[in-house]
Amino acid sequence: MKKITLCLLLFISAISIAQEKEEQYPQDINKKHEVKLNVLGALVFEWIDVSYEYLINDESSFGVGVLVGFDNNEDLDEYRKFSLTPFYRRYFSNKFARGFFVEGFGMLHSYENNNYDVYITNSGNYNTQRNDETKTEFAVGISVGGKFISKKGFTTEIYLGIGRNLVGDNGSLEAVGRGGISLGYRF
């Protein structure tokens, strides 16, 4: 009889906790996917930066971002042409996958390296030649940020991070940045 009573109490408490959790995040409980566009990258750097995020549970998620650069403005960011960035996030909030987060990421990226070769011709004149080459490297890093979600599932997030290149040519970039202001939708 004691075993049956104990099992019944455990079952009732489990249902009670599940209902509590569902009431705490009623709009989020079945929504595990997010798609986002980094609007800061599109406006400032002429990048298309989209990402997908899968919510593992109320405290963590993983995803991937793809960036393609169409930037011809060498004053702001001349190097970024493409990146593929998988990431893992840990949320520090009592709400379902929102609020302050810390992110670990890896970034496979390519950029254009513009070199100018200067040489003296036989007639004694200086001549310059632009030598463009595309380099590909891999970096790991960390970001911090915050995510805000409306009741309808629209998301806004802001994040900033830095990574260090591990694989690449000598004389390459030592660090890469990651950041943005993203708008998206959770479904």
N, C-alpha and C positions, 0 to 999 in steps of 0.2 A: 504494500500500500504506500509506503514511504517513497519507493522508487517511482511509482505512478504519479504521485503528488509532485515530486521534484521535477519529473519530465514535463508535467503540465505547467508548472511555474516557469520553467525555462522557455517553453514554447510561447507562453503568453508574454513574457518579457521580451523575447525576440521580435514578436509581432509589434509590440509597443515601441521598441527602438526603431524598427523599420518605418513605422508610421511617423514617428518623430522626425526622422531623417527626411522622409518624403515631404512633410510639411515645411521643414526648414528650407529646402530648395525645390519647391514644386515645379518651377519652370525649367529646372536643369536635370532632373533625375534621369530622363531618357535621352538627353541631348549629349552626345559624346564627340561630335565632329565640329571643327571650325575651319572656315576659309577666310583669309585676310589679305588685304592689299596695303602695302606700306605707302601711304600718301605723301609722306615727307620725301621719300626717295623719288617718287614720280614728279613732284613739284620742284625740288631743289636740284637733284642730280640727274634728271632724265633717265631714271631707272624704272624698269617694271620689276617689282619685288613682291611676289605672291607667296603665301605659305599655307600649309595645311597642318592642323594640330588635332591629335586624337587624345581625348581625356581618359586616362587610365582609371582614375578614381577622383575623389574630391580634393586630393592634395598633389597630384602629379599628372604629367602629360608628356607626350613626345610628339615630334613633328618634323617637318622639313620645309625649308624655304628655298625658292629658286629666284635668282636675280639675273636679269639681262640688262646690260647697260647700253644706251644709245647716245651717251654723253660725248659731245664734241667740245665742251667747255673745259679747257685745261686749267683754268684758274681754280675751280672747285675740287674736282676729283678726276684726274686724268687717267687713272690706272684701271679702275674696276670695269671689267667687261662682262664677266659671268661668275656666278658662284652657286654652289649647291651646299646647303647648310642644314644638316640634321641637328636636332637639339632635344634636350630633356629639361623639363621645368619642374620645380618644386614650389608649390604655393603655400604661403604662410597666412592663411585666413581661416575663419570658421565657416566660410561660405564655400560653395562648390566651385573649385578651380577658378578663383578670381582673387583680386587684391594683389598684394605684394608677392613677387616671385623672384627666384634665383634660377638662372639657366646655365647649363653647360652645353657647349656647342663644338662641333667640328666644321671646318669650312674648306671645301675644295674650291679654289678660285683661280681665275685667270685674269691677267691684266696686261696692258700694253706698256712696254718699257721704251721710252723715247730717248735715244742717245744721239748726240751730235758729234760727228768726227770732223776735226779741224786739221787741215794739212796745207802745206805750202806747195804751190805749183812750181814748175821749172822757171817760170817767168818772175817768181818772187811774190806772187799774190796769195792771199789767204783764201781758202775755199772751205766751205762747210757742207757737210752732207748729213742729212737726217737718216738715222738707222732705226727703224721701228721693229721691235720683236715682241711676240706674245709669250708670256711666261705663265706656267701653271704651278701652283703651290698648295700645300695643305697646312691648315692652322687649327689649333684648339684654343678655346677661350671660355670666358665666363661673362654673363650679362646679368643685370638687375632691371626690374621694371615693375609696372603695375597694370592690371587689367580690370576694366569696368564693363559690366554687362547690363543691358536693359531687360525689362520683363519680356519683351518680344524676341529676345535672342540676339540683338545687335551688340557688337563688341567694339571697344576702343581700348587700345593698349599703347603704352609708351615704354621703350626699353633702350638701354645703352650698355655696350660691352666692348671688350677688347680681347684679342687673341694673339698668340705668338705662332709664327710659321715654324713648322717642324721639318717639313720636306720642301726643298726648293734649291735653286741655284745659288752659288756664292754671289754676294753683292745684291741679293734680292731684298725685298721688304722684310723687316724683322717683325712688324706687328700689323694686324688688320683690325679695323673697327667694325662694329655691328651696332646698329641702332635704327630707330624709326618711330613713327607714329602710325599705327595701323588701324584700319577700320575693317570690320568683318561681320560674320554671321555665324551663330552657333545653331546647329541642327541635330 
